Structures are given as C-alpha cells and as structure tokens.
Amino acid sequence: MQTTNDSVELGQKIAAARNSKGFSLRQLAEKINATPSLLSQIERGLANPSLNTLRMIAVSLDIPLFSLFTEPTNVNKLITRANNRKKIIFPHSNWEYTLLSPDLSGAIEMVLMTIPPQSQSSEISLSHTGEEVAYVLSGTVILYLEDSMETLEKGDSVKITSGLRHLWKNDSDANVEVIFAVTPPSF
C-alpha cells in the first residue's frame, strides 16, 4: 500500500511525463479512458491508480512503466572529475590503481592501472571471481594467463574470465598504463 508521499511522488512523475510529452489533462485522460478529474486527482496524490491505469498511462506517454517508480538519475553523481578520483597506491612497488567510475555501485567498474618499470602484479598468478576486459593505453606489458605468456602492446585488449589465473609484468623502463572494466566491481 502506498503512503500519501508515495502517491504524491507518483502523481508528480505522471504530471511531469505528461507535460514533457505536451499532453493536456483532457488529452491524456481520453487516451487512458478516464475522466480529467480522476487524472488530476492521481497527479495530485489524492487518488491511487490501479496497475491497469498505470500501464495505460505509461503506454500513452510512451515511457517504461518502471520509470514511474524510480528516482531520476543525478547526472552530477555520474561524473568523476580527473582531480577527484579515488586511488590505491602500493608504496613499496609504486603500483597505482585509479578508479575511473564514480563509485562501486552498479554492475561494472572502470579502473586505470599504472604499472611501474621492472615490476609485476604479484609473485604468482592469481585469480578472482568476476570478469574483466583490459586495454593497453601505453607501453608494452607481459600478461601471464594460466600457463600461457602473452605480450600486449598499446592498443591490444584482453578478456580475462572469472577464475582465470593471471599476472601482469612490466619488463620495460617506462610506465605501462592499462584501463580495465571489471564486473562485478571489486576495486
């Protein structure tokens, strides 16, 4: 059962969607086979629409039904400014991981890995749950996948499936940068 605040929020979302599509109360009411008075009461949170009425409203406004029940996305929370990123720096190795995603919510994260010269990610190949796709932004890196060794150069990419043992190694005298997406997030 909806509370009064929920009814008002739902009504406001319906009114906003109706206005954005350029429909008057009367026009939308005709499309959903309701009276303008009932639609006005729904928009003001004074009446609770049936599921069928909500479906007809969504279809008439050409919007997904679930959009009437979700919060609008705050665009500012989707942007991560270059000077405001979260980083993990390992002091003894100078390995750096920079979170490019705003946070760990959602189903995926983006990370920039900076591999210092003459270093490797671990002593032995490790595996983890989740999948990642990596893209070499700069430099040349050796990637050990299970018992295989692959050399990846700028522009190369690789998909590392869940549970696959892997190790990154930079044998060069310059930093290597690799950007990767991980799902689920594990930063």
FENPEGI-V503635 format. One record per residue. N is the residue number from 1. SS is DSSP state (A for helix, B for strand, O for the rest). BURIAL is b if it has 9 or more other C-alpha atoms within 8 Angstrom, else e. D_CENTER is the distance of its C-alpha to the mean C-alpha in Angstrom with 1 decimal. Layout:
N,SS,BURIAL,D_CENTER  N,SS,BURIAL,D_CENTER
This chain:
1,O,e,30.6  2,O,e,29.0  3,O,e,30.1  4,A,e,31.5  5,A,e,28.5  6,A,b,26.2  7,A,b,28.7  8,A,b,28.7  9,A,b,24.9  10,A,b,24.9  11,A,b,27.9  12,A,b,26.4  13,A,b,23.3  14,A,b,25.8  15,A,b,28.0  16,A,e,25.2  17,A,b,24.2  18,A,b,27.9  19,A,b,28.7  20,A,e,25.9  21,O,e,27.4  22,O,e,30.9  23,O,b,32.5  24,O,e,35.2  25,A,b,35.5  26,A,b,38.4  27,A,e,36.6  28,A,b,33.7  29,A,b,36.2  30,A,b,38.2  31,A,b,35.3  32,O,b,34.4  33,O,e,38.2  34,O,b,38.2  35,O,b,40.3  36,A,b,39.0  37,A,e,40.2  38,A,b,37.9  39,A,b,34.9  40,A,b,35.7  41,A,b,36.0  42,A,b,32.6  43,A,b,31.0  44,O,b,32.9  45,O,b,31.9  46,O,b,35.6  47,O,b,35.1  48,O,e,32.6  49,O,e,31.8  50,O,e,32.1  51,A,e,29.2  52,A,e,31.2  53,A,b,31.5  54,A,b,27.7  55,A,b,27.2  56,A,b,29.9  57,A,b,28.3  58,A,b,24.9  59,A,b,26.7  60,A,b,29.0  61,A,b,26.3  62,O,e,24.2  63,O,e,21.1  64,O,e,19.2  65,A,b,21.0  66,A,e,18.0  67,A,e,17.1  68,A,b,20.3  69,O,e,19.0  70,O,e,15.6  71,O,e,15.1  72,O,e,14.4  73,O,e,11.3  74,O,e,12.7  75,A,e,12.0  76,A,e,13.5  77,A,e,10.9  78,A,e,8.3  79,O,e,11.0  80,O,b,12.4  81,O,e,16.1  82,A,e,17.9  83,A,e,20.4  84,A,e,18.0  85,O,b,16.1  86,B,e,16.5  87,B,e,18.8  88,B,e,20.7  89,B,e,24.0  90,B,e,26.5  91,O,e,29.9  92,O,e,32.2  93,O,e,30.4  94,O,b,28.5  95,B,b,25.4  96,B,b,22.4  97,B,b,18.7  98,B,b,16.5  99,B,b,12.9  100,O,b,11.3  101,O,b,7.9  102,O,b,8.9  103,O,e,9.0  104,O,b,8.6  105,O,e,7.1  106,O,e,4.8  107,O,e,6.0  108,O,b,5.8  109,B,b,7.2  110,B,b,9.4  111,B,b,13.0  112,B,b,16.3  113,B,b,19.3  114,B,b,22.7  115,B,b,25.5  116,O,b,28.9  117,O,b,32.1  118,O,b,34.0  119,B,b,31.4  120,B,b,29.4  121,O,e,26.5  122,O,e,28.9  123,O,e,32.4  124,O,e,31.5  125,O,b,28.7  126,B,b,26.1  127,O,b,23.7  128,O,e,20.7  129,O,e,18.7  130,O,b,15.5  131,B,b,15.1  132,B,b,14.6  133,B,b,15.3  134,B,b,17.2  135,B,b,18.7  136,B,b,21.8  137,B,b,21.7  138,B,b,25.2  139,O,b,28.1  140,B,b,29.1  141,B,b,28.0  142,B,b,29.4  143,B,b,27.1  144,B,b,28.9  145,B,b,27.4  146,O,e,29.6  147,O,e,33.1  148,B,e,32.2  149,B,e,31.9  150,B,e,30.1  151,B,e,30.3  152,B,b,27.2  153,B,b,27.8  154,O,b,25.9  155,O,e,23.9  156,O,e,23.9  157,B,b,20.9  158,B,e,20.8  159,B,e,18.9  160,B,b,19.7  161,O,e,19.7  162,O,b,19.6  163,O,e,22.9  164,O,b,24.1  165,O,b,26.1  166,B,b,25.4  167,B,b,26.6  168,B,b,26.0  169,B,b,29.3  170,B,b,30.2  171,O,b,33.9  172,O,b,34.1  173,O,e,35.2  174,O,e,32.1  175,O,b,28.5  176,B,b,26.0  177,B,b,22.4  178,B,b,19.8  179,B,b,16.1  180,B,b,14.1  181,B,b,10.8  182,B,b,11.1  183,B,b,10.2  184,O,b,10.6  185,O,b,10.0  186,O,e,13.6  187,O,e,14.2
